[in-house]
Amino acid sequence: MTLEALFAPFGLKAPPLEVRGITLDSRRVAPGFVFVAVPGVPLPHRKPLDGHDFIEDALRRGAIAVVGERPLALPVPYLRVADSRQALAELARRFYGNPDQKLTLLGVTGSKGKSTTASLLHHLLWEGGVGAALLSTVGLRLGRERRPPLGHFTTPEAPEVYAFLREAVDLGLEAAVLEVSSHALALKRVEGLSYRVGVFVSFYPDDHLDLHGTPEAYFQAKALLVERSELAVLNTALPHLDQLRGRPHLLFGPGGEVWAEGVREKEEGLAFTLHTPWGKGEAFLPMLGAYNVENALAALAAALALELPLEGLLEALGRFPGVPGRMEVVQQAPFRLVIDFAHTGKSLEEALRTLRRTTPGRLLLVVGAAGERDPRRREDIGKVAARLADKTFFTEEDHRTEPLEAILQALAEAARKEGGDFVLVPDRKEAILLAVLEAQPGDTVLLAGKGHENTLEKGQEALPWDERAVALWALEVRKEALGQGGKARQEEEA
């Protein structure tokens, strides 16, 4: 597309230069790119960056045009707009040829359970013969192809969203499941998209208040997904449910149209009887945690709304391969080692209570708290860890530009008030190793907070990180240590 065609709807005459890309990050600018200067988001813990301060950098890197909100005179075409984020989404959609119009879109939002529900829904669609893409926190799926997630956000910025949808269309896929965060809705990363089905899984009013300010504003941000959906799939436990029922909807959970009866937690997963307007049947989900029944109901309701047959969906549910970093069992015996993304007090409590029910021995926990996030999370995590884990190894978790020592001390102070057993181990790799070395048969070791994420943010750097790989390394070290110890004892006895 040419710059002339891209800017035409905005009324700005521009030369017919070829546009090679659009970005709000000056570091990603290459010759032929349009740079959109976006004001930063004010947060309590840090001064926001402002894209207008990086225009010179973008020009040095080869930007052929700039979009911004300030009155500026530049050596390249400059489009001044009232809202840079809105313009970024509109330009990206136009640049990628309105790919959303050629796909059946399904959006999933919620305080917890988004990734699992979105992954489940994509699996059910694919197993039901619908060629679908998946954009989520835990990674991308384009048909059968797996890709790592796009950066550290649940939902990437608008150019990445529309580029992903364009690729899905070009591959001949029919649908796309999008995990949609409140940040994405409030910051217009998914502006312009309309959904065949919008799923609202859960809502915890004390989450993300550093961005939204109040629980009401947080709820309204998530409610935007419902407003933009032809059919809403809603949890009966949601607050303000009456506000969401003004459009066509399907309720799941107790008192809803899609609900579970007789949930049984087993070592290998969850069994329950599924009730729906399309009939009932016995369901099995190979995942730990009774709360995942709620995620399964949400995904099943959305798939049923698309007229996929119930019998096939129940069969597909039993074949679900799980979600990386979501109650992922790395080792079952002699002690269990589990990786989970739980990074708030509420989600950590659910994970620990779930594992406690099937742990005959001690529950050992490795966890930290992120920097540049609501400081109240640290107190919640520290208290929950002290109450529900037998021993906690407090460690790093994306402390970013905040001092790690201050975060660890906040966790320790909260845990100390509850009388918990804990140690402070700043290096996460070392903390994981120490927990694995301490574990005994029958224990469970939970590595919480990082889950699927492939970076560990220290200062201004995002260093490569693979929680599963570190866990496997720690198990090997333990095996070697035990082997050497056994050999030494044999020699001593001889």
C-alpha positions as CSV (number, residue, x, y, z in Angstrom):
1,M,0.0,0.0,0.0
2,T,1.2,3.5,-0.7
3,L,1.3,6.3,1.8
4,E,-1.1,8.3,-0.4
5,A,-3.7,5.5,-0.1
6,L,-3.1,5.0,3.6
7,F,-3.6,8.6,4.6
8,A,-6.4,9.4,2.1
9,P,-9.3,8.7,4.5
10,F,-7.7,11.2,7.0
11,G,-7.7,13.9,4.4
12,L,-3.9,14.3,4.2
13,K,-2.3,14.5,0.8
14,A,0.8,12.3,0.8
15,P,3.2,11.1,-1.9
16,P,2.7,7.6,-3.4
17,L,5.6,6.1,-1.4
18,E,5.5,2.4,-0.6
19,V,4.6,1.7,3.1
20,R,6.5,-1.2,4.5
21,G,5.1,-1.2,8.0
22,I,3.5,0.7,10.9
23,T,4.7,0.9,14.5
24,L,4.5,2.9,17.7
25,D,8.0,1.7,18.8
26,S,10.8,3.7,17.2
27,R,13.2,0.8,17.7
28,R,11.2,-1.2,15.2
29,V,11.2,1.4,12.5
30,A,12.9,0.5,9.3
31,P,13.1,2.4,6.0
32,G,9.5,2.8,4.6
33,F,7.8,2.6,8.0
34,V,5.1,5.0,9.3
35,F,5.8,5.9,13.0
36,V,2.8,6.6,15.2
37,A,3.8,8.7,18.3
38,V,1.6,7.6,21.2
39,P,1.5,9.3,24.6
40,G,2.5,6.9,27.4
41,V,0.1,5.6,30.0
42,P,0.4,7.3,33.4
43,L,0.9,4.8,36.1
44,P,1.4,5.4,39.9
45,H,4.8,3.7,39.9
46,R,6.6,5.3,36.9
47,K,6.7,8.3,34.6
48,P,5.2,7.3,31.3
49,L,7.2,7.4,28.0
50,D,5.8,9.6,25.2
51,G,6.2,8.5,21.6
52,H,6.6,12.2,20.5
53,D,10.0,12.2,22.2
54,F,11.2,9.4,19.9
55,I,10.2,11.0,16.6
56,E,13.8,12.0,15.8
57,D,14.9,8.4,16.4
58,A,12.2,7.1,14.1
59,L,13.3,9.6,11.3
60,R,16.9,8.5,11.7
61,R,15.8,4.9,11.2
62,G,14.0,5.7,8.0
63,A,10.4,6.6,8.8
64,I,8.7,8.1,5.7
65,A,5.8,9.6,7.7
66,V,4.8,10.4,11.3
67,V,1.4,10.4,13.1
68,G,1.0,12.3,16.3
69,E,-1.1,14.6,18.5
70,R,1.1,17.6,18.8
71,P,1.4,20.6,16.3
72,L,4.8,19.8,14.6
73,A,6.7,20.7,11.5
74,L,8.6,17.7,10.2
75,P,10.7,16.9,7.1
76,V,8.3,14.1,6.2
77,P,4.5,14.0,5.9
78,Y,2.9,14.5,9.3
79,L,-0.7,13.5,10.2
80,R,-1.9,15.2,13.3
81,V,-4.8,13.4,15.0
82,A,-6.8,13.8,18.2
83,D,-6.1,10.2,19.4
84,S,-2.9,8.5,18.3
85,R,-4.0,5.1,19.6
86,Q,-7.3,5.3,17.6
87,A,-5.3,6.3,14.5
88,L,-2.8,3.5,15.0
89,A,-5.6,0.9,15.0
90,E,-7.4,2.4,12.0
91,L,-4.1,2.7,10.0
92,A,-3.1,-0.9,10.8
93,R,-6.5,-2.3,9.8
94,R,-6.4,-0.4,6.5
95,F,-2.7,-1.3,5.9
96,Y,-3.5,-5.1,6.4
97,G,-6.6,-5.0,4.2
98,N,-9.4,-5.3,6.8
99,P,-8.6,-9.0,7.5
100,D,-11.1,-9.2,10.3
101,Q,-13.9,-9.0,7.8
102,K,-12.9,-12.3,6.4
103,L,-12.8,-14.2,9.7
104,T,-15.2,-15.4,12.4
105,L,-13.7,-13.7,15.4
106,L,-14.2,-15.1,19.0
107,G,-12.9,-13.0,21.8
108,V,-12.1,-14.1,25.4
109,T,-11.7,-11.8,28.3
110,G,-11.7,-12.2,32.1
111,S,-9.5,-11.5,35.1
112,K,-8.4,-15.1,35.3
113,G,-8.8,-18.1,32.9
114,K,-8.4,-16.2,29.6
115,S,-5.5,-18.2,28.3
116,T,-6.9,-21.6,29.2
117,T,-10.4,-20.7,27.9
118,A,-9.0,-19.3,24.6
119,S,-6.7,-22.4,24.2
120,L,-9.6,-24.7,24.9
121,L,-11.9,-23.0,22.5
122,H,-9.3,-23.1,19.7
123,H,-8.8,-26.8,20.4
124,L,-12.5,-27.5,20.2
125,L,-12.9,-25.5,17.0
126,W,-9.9,-27.2,15.3
127,E,-11.0,-30.7,16.4
128,G,-14.5,-29.8,15.2
129,G,-13.2,-29.1,11.7
130,V,-13.0,-25.3,11.9
131,G,-9.7,-23.9,10.7
132,A,-8.9,-21.5,13.4
133,A,-6.0,-19.3,14.6
134,L,-5.2,-18.4,18.2
135,L,-3.7,-15.3,19.6
136,S,-3.0,-15.6,23.3
137,T,-0.7,-15.0,26.2
138,V,0.8,-18.4,25.9
139,G,1.5,-18.3,22.2
140,L,0.1,-18.2,18.7
141,R,-1.5,-20.9,16.6
142,L,-2.0,-20.6,12.9
143,G,-3.7,-23.8,12.1
144,R,-1.4,-26.5,13.4
145,E,1.6,-24.2,13.5
146,R,2.8,-23.1,16.9
147,R,4.6,-19.8,17.6
148,P,5.8,-18.1,20.7
149,P,3.8,-15.1,22.1
150,L,4.2,-11.7,20.6
151,G,6.1,-9.9,23.4
152,H,5.1,-9.7,27.1
153,F,1.5,-8.4,26.6
154,T,-1.6,-10.6,26.7
155,T,-2.8,-8.8,23.6
156,P,-0.2,-7.1,21.4
157,E,-0.5,-3.7,19.8
158,A,-2.9,-3.1,16.9
159,P,-0.3,-3.5,14.1
160,E,0.6,-7.0,15.4
161,V,-3.0,-8.0,15.9
162,Y,-4.0,-7.0,12.4
163,A,-0.8,-8.6,10.9
164,F,-1.7,-11.8,12.7
165,L,-5.3,-11.8,11.3
166,R,-3.9,-11.0,7.8
167,E,-1.7,-14.1,8.0
168,A,-4.6,-16.2,9.2
169,V,-6.7,-15.1,6.2
170,D,-3.8,-15.7,3.8
171,L,-3.5,-19.3,5.1
172,G,-7.1,-19.9,4.4
173,L,-8.3,-20.1,8.0
174,E,-11.9,-19.5,8.8
175,A,-11.8,-18.2,12.4
176,A,-9.6,-16.6,15.0
177,V,-9.8,-16.9,18.8
178,L,-8.3,-13.8,20.5
179,E,-7.4,-13.5,24.1
180,V,-8.5,-9.9,24.9
181,S,-7.1,-8.1,28.0
182,S,-8.7,-5.1,29.7
183,H,-5.5,-3.2,28.7
184,A,-6.1,-4.1,25.1
185,L,-9.6,-2.8,25.2
186,A,-8.8,0.4,27.1
187,L,-5.7,1.2,25.1
188,K,-7.4,0.4,21.7
189,R,-5.2,-2.4,20.7
190,V,-8.2,-4.2,19.3
191,E,-10.1,-1.2,18.1
192,G,-12.2,-1.9,15.0
193,L,-12.8,-5.6,15.7
194,S,-16.3,-7.1,16.0
195,Y,-16.8,-10.6,17.4
196,R,-19.2,-13.4,16.5
197,V,-18.9,-14.5,20.1
198,G,-17.5,-12.7,23.1
199,V,-16.7,-14.7,26.2
200,F,-16.4,-13.1,29.6
201,V,-14.9,-15.7,31.9
202,S,-14.4,-14.1,35.3
203,F,-13.9,-10.8,37.1
204,Y,-11.8,-9.9,40.2
205,P,-12.4,-6.2,41.1
206,D,-9.0,-5.7,42.7
207,D,-7.0,-6.5,39.6
208,H,-5.2,-4.0,37.4
209,L,-6.3,-0.9,39.3
210,D,-2.9,0.7,38.6
211,L,-4.2,1.2,35.0
212,H,-7.9,1.5,35.4
213,G,-8.1,3.3,38.7
214,T,-11.4,1.8,40.0
215,P,-13.1,-1.6,39.8
216,E,-15.9,0.1,37.9
217,A,-13.6,1.4,35.2
218,Y,-11.9,-2.0,35.1
219,F,-15.2,-3.8,34.6
220,Q,-16.3,-1.3,31.9
221,A,-13.1,-1.9,30.0
222,K,-13.8,-5.6,29.9
223,A,-17.5,-5.0,29.1
224,L,-16.4,-3.4,25.8
225,L,-15.9,-6.9,24.4
226,V,-19.5,-7.8,25.1
227,E,-20.7,-4.6,23.5
228,R,-18.8,-5.6,20.3
229,S,-20.1,-9.1,20.1
230,E,-23.1,-10.6,18.4
231,L,-23.4,-13.2,21.1
232,A,-22.0,-12.9,24.7
233,V,-21.1,-16.0,26.7
234,L,-21.2,-14.9,30.3
235,N,-20.4,-16.4,33.6
236,T,-23.3,-16.4,36.0
237,A,-21.0,-15.3,38.8
238,L,-20.1,-12.0,37.1
239,P,-21.0,-8.8,39.0
240,H,-23.2,-6.3,37.2
241,L,-24.6,-9.2,35.1
242,D,-27.8,-7.3,34.3
243,Q,-25.7,-4.6,32.5
244,L,-24.3,-7.3,30.1
245,R,-27.6,-9.1,29.3
246,G,-29.0,-6.4,27.1
247,R,-27.8,-8.2,24.0
248,P,-28.1,-11.9,22.9
249,H,-26.3,-14.0,25.5
250,L,-25.7,-17.5,26.8
251,L,-25.0,-18.1,30.5
252,F,-22.6,-20.7,31.9
253,G,-22.1,-21.8,35.5
254,P,-24.6,-22.4,38.3
255,G,-28.1,-21.2,37.2
256,G,-27.0,-20.8,33.6
257,E,-27.9,-22.7,30.4
258,V,-24.5,-24.5,30.3
259,W,-23.4,-26.0,33.7
260,A,-21.5,-28.8,35.4
261,E,-22.8,-31.4,37.8
262,G,-20.9,-33.8,40.0
263,V,-17.4,-32.5,39.5
264,R,-14.8,-35.1,40.5
265,E,-11.1,-34.2,40.9
266,K,-8.8,-37.0,39.9
267,E,-5.0,-37.3,39.6
268,E,-5.3,-37.3,35.8
269,G,-7.9,-34.5,35.5
270,L,-11.5,-33.4,36.0
271,A,-14.7,-35.4,35.4
272,F,-18.2,-33.9,35.4
273,T,-21.7,-34.2,33.8
274,L,-22.3,-31.4,31.3
275,H,-25.7,-29.9,30.9
276,T,-26.6,-27.7,27.9
277,P,-29.6,-26.6,25.8
278,W,-28.2,-29.0,23.2
279,G,-28.3,-32.0,25.5
280,K,-26.1,-33.5,28.3
281,G,-23.1,-35.8,28.5
282,E,-20.2,-37.0,30.5
283,A,-17.1,-34.8,30.2
284,F,-13.5,-35.3,31.1
285,L,-10.8,-32.5,31.0
286,P,-7.2,-33.6,31.5
287,M,-6.2,-30.6,33.7
288,L,-5.7,-30.1,37.4
289,G,-7.7,-27.6,39.3
290,A,-11.5,-27.6,39.8
291,Y,-11.6,-24.0,38.7
292,N,-10.7,-25.2,35.2
293,V,-14.3,-26.6,34.9
294,E,-15.4,-23.0,34.6
295,N,-13.0,-22.4,31.8
296,A,-14.2,-25.6,30.1
297,L,-17.8,-24.5,30.4
298,A,-17.0,-21.2,28.8
299,A,-15.2,-22.7,25.8
300,L,-17.9,-25.4,25.4
301,A,-20.7,-22.8,25.4
302,A,-18.9,-20.7,22.8
303,A,-18.3,-23.8,20.6
304,L,-21.9,-24.9,20.9
305,A,-23.1,-21.5,20.0
306,L,-21.3,-22.0,16.7
307,E,-23.4,-25.1,16.2
308,L,-20.6,-27.7,16.7
309,P,-22.1,-31.0,17.8
310,L,-22.1,-31.8,21.5
311,E,-20.8,-35.4,21.2
312,G,-17.8,-34.3,19.2
313,L,-17.0,-31.5,21.6
314,L,-17.0,-33.9,24.6
315,E,-14.6,-36.2,22.8
316,A,-12.3,-33.3,21.8
317,L,-12.3,-32.0,25.4
318,G,-10.8,-35.3,26.6
319,R,-8.0,-34.9,24.1
320,F,-7.0,-31.4,25.2
321,P,-3.2,-31.3,25.5
322,G,-3.1,-28.6,28.2
323,V,-1.7,-25.1,28.3
324,P,2.0,-24.3,28.7
325,G,2.6,-22.9,32.1
326,R,-0.9,-23.5,33.4
327,M,-0.8,-26.2,36.1
328,E,1.8,-27.9,33.9
329,V,3.1,-31.1,35.5
330,V,6.8,-31.4,34.8
331,Q,7.3,-34.5,37.0
332,Q,4.7,-36.6,38.8
333,A,6.9,-38.8,41.1
334,P,8.7,-39.3,43.4
335,F,7.6,-35.7,44.1
336,R,5.4,-33.6,41.9
337,L,6.9,-30.5,40.1
338,V,4.3,-28.1,38.7
339,I,4.6,-24.8,36.8
340,D,1.8,-22.3,36.9
341,F,1.4,-18.6,35.9
342,A,-0.3,-17.7,39.2
343,H,1.0,-14.2,39.9
344,T,-1.6,-12.6,42.1
345,G,-2.7,-13.5,45.6
346,K,-6.1,-14.8,44.3
347,S,-4.6,-17.0,41.6
348,L,-1.8,-18.2,43.8
349,E,-4.4,-19.2,46.5
350,E,-6.4,-21.2,43.9
351,A,-3.2,-23.0,42.7
352,L,-2.0,-23.9,46.2
353,R,-5.4,-25.1,47.4
354,T,-5.8,-27.2,44.3
355,L,-2.4,-28.8,44.8
356,R,-2.9,-29.3,48.6
357,R,-5.8,-31.6,47.9
358,T,-3.6,-34.1,46.1
359,T,-0.3,-33.6,48.0
360,P,0.4,-36.2,50.8
361,G,3.6,-34.4,51.8
362,R,4.7,-30.8,51.9
363,L,3.9,-28.0,49.6
364,L,7.0,-26.1,48.5
365,L,6.6,-22.8,46.7
366,V,8.9,-20.7,44.5
367,V,7.3,-17.3,43.8
368,G,8.1,-13.6,43.4
369,A,6.2,-10.4,42.6
370,A,6.6,-8.2,39.5
371,G,8.0,-4.7,39.7
372,E,6.2,-1.7,38.2
373,R,2.8,-3.3,39.1
374,D,0.4,-2.6,41.9
375,P,2.4,-2.9,45.1
376,R,-0.6,-4.5,46.9
377,R,0.1,-7.7,44.9
378,R,3.2,-8.2,47.0
379,E,1.3,-8.2,50.2
380,D,-1.3,-10.5,48.9
381,I,1.2,-13.0,47.5
382,G,3.3,-12.9,50.7
383,K,0.3,-13.6,52.9
384,V,-1.1,-16.4,50.7
385,A,2.3,-18.0,50.5
386,A,2.7,-18.0,54.3
387,R,-0.7,-19.4,54.9
388,L,-0.9,-22.1,52.3
389,A,2.7,-23.3,51.5
390,D,4.8,-25.3,54.0
391,K,7.9,-23.4,52.8
392,T,8.3,-20.6,50.3
393,F,11.4,-19.5,48.4
394,F,10.7,-15.8,47.6
395,T,12.6,-14.8,44.5
396,E,12.7,-12.5,41.4
397,E,9.9,-12.1,38.9
398,D,10.3,-9.3,36.4
399,H,11.4,-6.7,38.9
400,R,12.1,-4.4,35.9
401,T,13.5,-1.0,37.1
402,E,12.4,-1.5,40.8
403,P,15.0,-2.7,43.3
404,L,14.6,-6.4,43.7
405,E,15.6,-6.2,47.4
406,A,12.6,-3.9,48.1
407,I,10.2,-6.3,46.5
408,L,11.6,-9.3,48.4
409,Q,11.4,-7.4,51.7
410,A,7.8,-6.5,51.0
411,L,7.0,-10.2,50.4
412,A,8.9,-11.2,53.5
413,E,7.2,-8.6,55.7
414,A,3.8,-9.8,54.6
415,A,4.7,-13.5,55.1
416,R,6.3,-12.7,58.5
417,K,2.9,-11.3,59.8
418,E,1.3,-14.7,58.9
419,G,4.1,-16.7,60.6
420,G,5.1,-18.5,57.4
421,D,8.3,-20.4,56.8
422,F,10.3,-18.7,54.0
423,V,13.7,-17.8,52.6
424,L,14.8,-15.1,50.3
425,V,16.7,-16.2,47.2
426,P,17.2,-13.3,44.8
427,D,18.3,-15.5,41.8
428,R,15.3,-17.4,40.4
429,K,17.4,-20.3,39.0
430,E,19.0,-20.8,42.4
431,A,15.6,-20.7,44.1
432,I,14.2,-23.4,41.8
433,L,17.2,-25.6,42.4
434,L,17.0,-25.2,46.2
435,A,13.3,-26.1,46.2
436,V,13.9,-29.1,44.0
437,L,16.8,-30.3,46.2
438,E,14.7,-30.0,49.4
439,A,11.7,-31.9,48.0
440,Q,11.0,-35.4,49.4
441,P,8.8,-38.2,48.0
442,G,5.1,-37.1,48.3
443,D,5.9,-33.4,48.2
444,T,4.7,-30.9,45.6
445,V,7.0,-28.1,44.3
446,L,5.1,-25.3,42.7
447,L,7.0,-22.8,40.5
448,A,4.6,-19.8,40.3
449,G,4.5,-16.5,38.5
450,K,6.4,-17.0,35.2
451,G,4.5,-19.9,33.6
452,H,4.9,-19.8,29.8
453,E,6.8,-16.5,29.7
454,N,10.1,-16.6,27.7
455,T,11.8,-13.6,29.2
456,L,12.8,-12.4,32.7
457,E,12.9,-8.6,33.0
458,K,15.7,-7.1,35.0
459,G,16.2,-3.4,34.8
460,Q,15.8,-2.3,31.2
461,E,16.7,-5.8,29.9
462,A,14.4,-8.7,29.0
463,L,16.6,-11.7,29.3
464,P,15.8,-15.1,27.8
465,W,13.9,-17.4,30.3
466,D,12.4,-20.9,30.1
467,E,10.9,-22.0,33.4
468,R,10.4,-25.6,32.2
469,A,14.0,-25.9,31.0
470,V,15.3,-24.5,34.3
471,A,13.0,-27.0,36.2
472,L,14.4,-29.9,34.1
473,W,17.9,-28.7,34.8
474,A,17.3,-28.6,38.5
475,L,15.9,-32.2,38.4
476,E,19.1,-33.3,36.6
477,V,21.3,-31.6,39.2
478,R,19.3,-33.3,41.9
479,K,19.7,-36.7,40.2
480,E,23.4,-36.3,39.8
481,A,23.8,-35.1,43.4
482,L,21.8,-38.1,44.7
483,G,23.8,-40.4,42.5
484,Q,27.1,-39.1,43.8
485,G,25.9,-39.3,47.4
486,G,24.9,-42.9,46.9
487,K,28.2,-43.7,45.4
488,A,30.1,-42.0,48.2
489,R,28.1,-44.0,50.8
490,Q,28.9,-47.2,49.1
491,E,32.6,-46.4,49.0
492,E,32.5,-45.5,52.7
493,E,30.8,-48.7,53.7
494,A,33.3,-50.7,51.6
